[in-house]
């Protein structure tokens, strides 16, 4: 038994309308269920309940056992002073507000139908699933309902991704260009070096990037050095030696702290080597001195692709690592890579910037994501086996949000699909 079932029972009015009574035998008549609260405080705000002929307006709190009131220390919390009804599965103890007055308690297990409990147990029976709880029934859910839910989930995913952006804005004193650079660095690090690139980018004073943006060799030396790529053993390559000397000069000039760690090469395809990705990042900065402004003004995939139409530097056309020649290639950013940048950096930062400036870009961002191809991973493949096929990046991102923050956490009663299935069967 979980509290989310209590929320479902109350929110969807699954209790009988008559003959409800408190633990003390007083008749209860629910006039208004109130609004569910997802933040700290009572579970439902602004409910109206008639108890023993007296109408009360206030909040409703829910627990598995009434004694959980004390486990959570609500008796000392002023936020719970206006709780008018304590809804519990098992009423095992009387509870009191901070002022000493007793709170009426409704024991739900006396009134819930066996059919509802059976439906809930079947939905939450993890022993019979391979992927998610509703995998047997997902194909039967109204596609229109799923589509609307996915759109809401994608906005939730953007909100979650916004947390890092907001944190970076605070530490950079609202320097949007610096935040964009940090997020791009994370993207260019890909899965293996993403966290390392993110950490190193956060430790780089972006004003130094601005001061070197018109000096290609200095910018190359700055980024190759800062990201730990200029401390190789016994490399006499002339380009490498030139970068190393320039970086030593920048270390002294800007009083920077040199990296004591290095990015990973092992297990990566050559196109994802950190050397190649840093060179591409350098060229992206050199090509677009006002990259943030340009990307905020780009409202079509075509214009975005033009911004990212860059490759690695001349040296890297026939190298993947310093001092070791290879077959010549331009090493341009692939469409797939750019799409991931759009999904993971551009759209989230556009979302945050729109909120910051009071604009409404949601429709534009949803349209942009709908144009991008779906992501391809095991989670999306499993969803596609059970229900409507994933059509685009918006849906794949929404399904990742659904899986990560609902399915894995068994939050079926907070999911539109889960509540629809339980409502349908009760």
N, C-alpha and C positions, 0 to 999 in steps of 0.2 A: 504494500500500500504506500502511495506517495501523495504528497500534498497537491500535486498537479491534478489528481483526480477530483479532489475537493473543489479546486478552482473550476474545473469543467462542470461539475454538478451544479455549482452555484451560478456560474456565468450562463449556462445553457438551461437553467431553470428545470433541472431534473428531479426536483423534490415535489411531493404532492402539494397542492395549493391549500389543502385543509388538513386539520388534525395534527399540525406540527406543534410540539411543545418543548419548553426548556427543560433542563434537568430538574428544575423545581416544580414542573407540572404546569407552568403558565403557558397559555395558548400563544402561538406565534403566527402572524400573518405578514408575509413579505410584500411590501408595497412597491419597492424599487430596489433592484439588485445592486445598483451603484456601478462604478467604473473601476476595472481592475488596475492595480498599481504594480508596475514592473520595477519600481525603484525601492529605496528603503522606506519603511513605514508599514502601516496596515495594508492588507491585501486588496481590499475594495474600499474606495472612497464614496462618500455621499449616498449611502444606502438609506432606505426608509423602511423601518420595521415596526409593526404594531405588536407590542408584548403585553398581554393581559389587559387589552383595551387601551393602552397608552401608546401613542405614536412617538417613535424616536427617529431622529435623523442624525446620521454620523457614519462611522466606519465599521467594517467587518474584518475580523482577523481569523485566520484558519490555521489549524495544526492537526497532526495525526492524533495526538493525545492532548487533552486540556492542560496537563502538567508541563507541556512544552512552553507554555506561557512563561514559566519560571526558568526553564532551561535557557530561554532566549533573553531573560532579564527584562521582559516588558513591564514588569511591575514597577520598575524604577525609571522608565522612559516616558517622558511627557508626550511623545508623539502618539502614545497609545491611550491617552486619557479619554479620548472621545470615541473609543470602541464601544459600539452599542450591542454587538452580538459576537460571541465566540463560537465559530463553527468548527466542530472537531469530528473525527471518526470515532474516537472513544473518549467518553467523559469520565476521567479517572480522579478528578480533584476539582474543587471549587477554586475559581481564580478571582483576583481582586485588582482594581486599579490602584494607582499610586496613592489616591486619597482614601483608600480603604473600602470603597464601595464594590460590591460584587457585580461581576459581569454575567449577564444571562448566557447560558451555553446551549447550543443545539447539537445533539449527538446524531450525526448523519447516518450511521450504519443501521439505525432503526427504520429508516425510510427509503433507502436506495434499493431499487429492484434487482433481483437476481440476474435478470437478462443484461442489465448494464454492467454489472460486475463480471459476468462471463465474457462479455464483449471486450472489456478492458483487459482482463487476464489473457485473452487470446491475442490481443494486439501487442501486449507487452511480453509475450512468451518468447524469450530469446533462444530457447532450446530448439526451436523449430525454424530458425532463420539462417541464411547464409550471408546476408548482406545487411538489410535493415528490417525493422519490425513489420512494416506494411508491405513487404515485397510480394506477398501472395495476392494482395487486393489493389495495388496501385493502378493496375491497368483498368480497373473499373471506376476510378474516380473521374469526375467530370473534367475533361481537358480544359475547359474555360476557367474552372476554379484553379487548376494547377497553373495555368498561364498567369493569372492574376497574382497568385502566391509567389511565383518565381520573380515577377517584377518587384514585389515588395521585398523579397529576400535579397535581390541584387542591391537595392538601396541600403538594406542592412549591412551588406558586405562592404559597400562604400563607406558607411559610417564606421565600421571596424577598421578599415584601412586608413581612415582619416585620423585615427588616434596617433599613429606615428608622425603624420604630417603636422598635426597640432603640436606635438612635442618638439619637433624640429624647428617649427616656427618660433616657439618660445625660446629655445636655446640660441637661435640665430637672429633674434630681435626682428622677427617678421621679414626676413630677407628671403623672398620667394625664389629668387634666382639660386641662392645657396641651397635651399631645400630641394629644388629640382635637381641640382647637380648631385646631391647626396643620394637621392632616390634613383637617379640614372646610374650612378656608380654601383648601387646594389644590383640593378638589372644587368649591368654589363658583367658583373661577377657571376651571374647565372646561379644555378642551384648549389654548385660546389663552393664557389668563392663569394657568393652573395653576402653572407654575414660579415666576412672579412673585409670586403670592399665597403660595405656600409659602415663598419667600425672605423676604418681608416679615413673614409670621406668625412665622417663626423669630426675627426680629430684634425682636419685640415682647415686652416683659416681661409675662408673663401676669398677674402680680400687679396690674398696672394695669387690666387687664380686670376682675378681681375687684373692684377698688376703685370701678369706675364702673358695675358691673352693676345697681345700684339707681337709677341716674340715666340715663334713656333718652337725653336730649340729649347728655350727656357721652360715653356709649358710642357713639352715632352719630358724634359729632365725632371721637372717638379712632380708630374704624375707617375712616371716610371719609378722615381726614387721613393716617393711617399708611399706607394703601394708595394714596396719591398722587392723591386725587380732590378736594382742596381748594385747588389752586393753578391754577385756570383763569383765563384772561385776561378782564378786564372783565366779570365776572358780578355784577350788582347784585341778583339774586334774594334776597329777605329771608331765606329759609330757608338758602340757601347762606352768606350773610354771617353769620348767627347761628352756623352750624356752624364757620365759619372763626375767628370770635372765640373760641369755646369751645375749639377745637383749639389756638389760640395760647396760651390760658391753660394747657391741659394740657401743652403742650411745656415751658413754664416750670416748672410745678409739679412735673413728674416728670423734668425734665432729659432729655428725649427728643431723639433725632436725627431731624430731618425727612427724609422721602423726597425724593430728588432725581430720581426717575423716576416714570413713570406707566404704568398698565395700558393695554392695547390696546382700542380700540373697533372698529377697521377689520376688516371681514369678519365681524363678529358679528351674529347676529340680536338685535333689541332686548331680548328676554327674557334674553339672556346678557350684556347690558351689565354691566360691573363695578359700576356704580352700583346697579343693581337687585339684583345678587347680594350686595353688601355690606349693603344694607338688609335683605335676607332673612336674612343671617347675624346681623345685629344682633338681629332679632326672634326668631331661634332662641335666642340667648343670653338675651334678656330673658324669654322664655317658660319657659325651663328653666335655673334657676340651678345645678342639680346635674345637668347634662346627661349627664355620664359615668355616674353612678350609675343614672340612669333608663334609659339605653340598655343598660347591662349587665344590668339586670333585665328588659328587654324581650326575650322569647324567641319572639315571633310577629310575622309581617309586619304584622298589623293593629295591634298595639301600637306598632310602629316607625313606621308611617304616621301614627299619632296624634301622635307626638312631632314629626314634620316637617310637620304640618299648619299651615303658616305662609305668610304672604305678605310682600310688601314693605310699608314704612311708608305712612302716609296720603298724604304728599307724592307718593310714587311711584305712586299709583293713577292719576294723570293726568300723569306725567312718566317719561321714560326717561333724560334727562340734566338737569342743573341748568339752570333758567331757560328751558326750552322745553317748553310744555304739549303734551299728546298726548291721544288718546282714552282715556277712563277704563277701567281694568281692575284687578282685585285683585292680579294678578301672584303667584299662589300657586305654590309648588313643584309641579312636575308629578310624576306617578307615575314616569315614566321617569327624571327627575332623581334622585328619592329612591332608586330602584332602583340607580342608579350609585353613590350614596353608600353604600348597604348593601354593594354589591360591593367597592368600592375603599377604604372606610374602616371601616365598622362591623364587618363580618365579620373583616377582618385584625386589628383592635384587640381584638375579643373573643377571637380565637385566641391572641394574645399574652398577654392578661390571664388567660385560663384556664391557660396554661402557667405564668405568674408565680405564680398562687395554687394551683397543684397540682390544678386541676379538669380534667375531661374533657368538653369541649363539642364535640368533633369531630362527633358524630352530630347534635347540634342545629344546628351550622353547616352541615353538609352538607344537612340537611333544609331549612334556610332557603334555601340557594342553589338547591336543587332546586325550590322554589316560585316562584322568580323567572324571568321570561321570558328567553330566550336573547338575547345581544347580537347586533347586526346589523352586520357589517362584511365586507369582502372576504375576509378569511381564513376566517371561519366559512362564508361562502357557497361558497368553494372546497372546504372539507372536505365540505360537504353534497352537493356534486356527485358525490363519489367513494364515500362510504360511508354509514353510518347517520346519519340526520338529527339535528341538534343539538336537544335537547329543552328545555334550561333553561340558566340562568346558570352552574351548576356545570360543565356540559359545555362551554359556550362559553369559560369561563375556562381550563379544562383544555386545550382545543384551542389556545388562545393560548399557553399554556405549552409545549405540545408543539411548536408551530410555531417559537416564538422560541428555545427552548433545546435543541431536538433537530433538527428538520427543517432549519432555516436553517444550523445548524452541522454538518450531515451526521453527527450522532451516532446513526446508525441502529443500530449495534451496542450502544448503551446504551438503546435503545428496545424495549419489549416487542413492538411490532408488527414492527419490523425484524428482531429475532432470531427471532420466530415465522416470518416469511417465509423467512428463510435456513435455519432448521431444517427447515422443511417441504420445501424443495427440495434437501436434501442428505442 
